[in-house]
């Protein structure tokens, strides 16, 4: 039978700190033997499609056009 999870005020504060300010992403809490042992935070950054196209350097625009011109299912590998 699983042990009941032990969560004290310090862990609640740590969890709240990791979630605070997170716009896109996830927080993973790892539990061993009914005790929290680790908190992982993965944050994603999302860009608006039109804003990204305006800010991309010309070489990125060229690469994007090359990818878009390929038949579906094929990939273009760019090595620099």
N, C-alpha and C positions, 0 to 999 in steps of 0.2 A: 504494500500500500504506500502511496506517495506521502511524503512528509508535508505538513502544511507550510506554506511559504512564509518565511520570516522577513518582514519589511519594517525597518525602524525609520525614524524621522530623517536620519542622515541619508538613507537610500532614497527616500521620497524627494528630498532636496536635490540629490544628484540627478535623479530622473527628470525632475522639473527643469533643472539647468540645461540638460541635453535637449529637451523638447522646446525650450524657450527660443524664440527667434527662428525656428526651423520653418522655411517656406515650403520646400519640396524635399522629400527624403524619408528616412526611416530611423527609428531608434530600436535597437535589438537588445533585449535584456536576457542575459544568460544565467540560468539557475542550475546549481548543483546541490543535491541533497537538501532541497528545500530552502537554499540560501542564494541570494543574488551574489554572483561573483564577478560579473562584467557587464558593462554597458557600452555598446557600439553605436556610434552615430554616423550615418551616411547622408551627406547633404548633396542635393542635386541643384544644378543651376540651369534654369530654362531661359531661353532667349526667344523673343518674338521673331517669327520668320521674316517679316519685312524689315525689321530693324537689323537683323543679322546680315541680310543681303547687302544693306547699305554700308555696313561697317567692315565687311570682308575685304581683304586686300585683293587686287586683280588676279593674282595667281590662284587664289581659292575659288574665285568665280569661274575661272577657266576650268579648273578641276571639277567643279560642280556641274558645269555644262557638259563635260565629257561623260560624267557618270549618268546624267539624265538622258544622253543620246544613245546609251547602250540598250540593246533589247532586254526586256525583263528577264531576270534570272541570271544575267551575266554580271560580273563585277570587274571593275577597273582597279588594278593595284598600282598605286603611285609610290615609287621609291625615290627618295631624295638623297 
